[in-house]
């Protein structure tokens, strides 16, 4: 993720925090101890990074999935994990997790 994207994410979270604080203050001013929600809470999921892909790929490679990882890189048309585009990070990670789940299922 670029630094600018990270900064924009922080700004968005700060705005959300400001909205919550405002709702709390309004609730306290009205004598209500519970703030009234101003909007639906967003589901927060962690952003997938190239580092996360790399760590999982290393673990899978050590467990004998090196050829599968190479095939996955070919599927996404890249030569290495750092070349995976930002838009493909989540799906690439999901594919790696599926490999990990396959390994864990075959262990049992």
C-alpha positions in Angstrom: 0.0 0.0 0.0 1.3 3.5 -0.8 1.9 5.9 2.0 -0.7 8.2 0.6 -3.3 5.4 0.7 -2.4 4.7 4.3 -2.8 8.4 5.2 -6.2 8.5 3.5 -7.2 5.5 5.5 -6.1 7.2 8.7 -8.1 10.3 7.8 -11.2 8.2 7.1 -10.8 6.5 10.5 -10.3 9.8 12.3 -13.5 11.2 10.7 -15.4 8.1 11.9 -13.9 8.6 15.4 -15.0 12.3 15.3 -18.5 11.3 14.4 -18.7 8.9 17.3 -17.4 11.5 19.7 -19.9 14.0 18.4 -22.7 11.4 18.9 -21.5 10.8 22.5 -21.4 14.5 23.3 -24.9 15.1 21.8 -26.2 12.2 23.9 -24.6 13.5 27.0 -26.0 17.0 26.3 -29.5 15.5 25.9 -29.1 13.7 29.2 -29.0 10.3 27.6 -26.1 8.2 28.7 -26.0 6.2 25.5 -25.1 8.0 22.2 -27.5 7.5 19.3 -25.8 5.9 16.3 -25.3 8.3 13.4 -24.5 5.6 10.9 -24.1 1.9 10.5 -20.7 0.7 11.8 -18.4 -0.5 9.1 -16.9 -3.9 9.1 -13.2 -3.4 9.7 -11.0 -6.0 8.1 -7.3 -5.9 8.0 -5.7 -4.7 4.8 -3.7 -7.4 3.0 -0.1 -6.4 2.4 2.7 -7.8 0.3 4.5 -8.7 3.5 1.5 -10.9 4.6 1.6 -12.6 1.2 5.3 -13.2 1.5 5.1 -14.6 5.1 2.3 -17.1 4.1 4.1 -18.1 0.9 7.3 -18.8 2.8 5.4 -21.0 5.3 3.7 -22.9 2.4 7.0 -23.2 0.5 8.6 -24.8 3.5 5.8 -27.3 3.7 6.4 -28.4 0.1 4.0 -26.1 -1.9 6.7 -24.3 -3.9 5.3 -25.5 -7.3 1.8 -24.5 -6.3 3.0 -21.0 -5.4 4.8 -20.7 -8.7 1.6 -21.7 -10.5 -0.3 -19.1 -8.5 2.2 -16.4 -9.5 1.7 -17.5 -13.1 -2.1 -17.3 -12.7 -1.7 -13.6 -11.7 0.8 -13.0 -14.4 3.6 -11.9 -12.0 7.2 -13.1 -11.4 7.2 -12.5 -7.6 4.9 -11.6 -4.8 5.9 -7.9 -4.7 4.6 -7.6 -8.3 1.1 -8.6 -7.3 -1.1 -5.6 -7.9 -2.8 -3.8 -5.1 -6.2 -4.8 -6.5 -5.2 -8.5 -6.5 -3.8 -8.7 -2.9 -7.0 -10.0 -1.3 -7.7 -12.7 -3.9 -4.0 -13.8 -4.0 -4.1 -14.0 -0.2 -7.3 -16.0 -0.3 -5.7 -18.4 -2.8 -2.7 -18.9 -0.5 -5.0 -19.4 2.5 -6.9 -22.1 0.5 -3.6 -23.9 0.0 -2.9 -23.6 3.7 -6.4 -24.9 4.6 -5.8 -27.9 2.2 -2.5 -28.7 4.0 -4.3 -28.5 7.4 -7.2 -30.6 6.3 -4.9 -33.3 4.9 -3.0 -33.4 8.3 -6.1 -34.6 10.1 
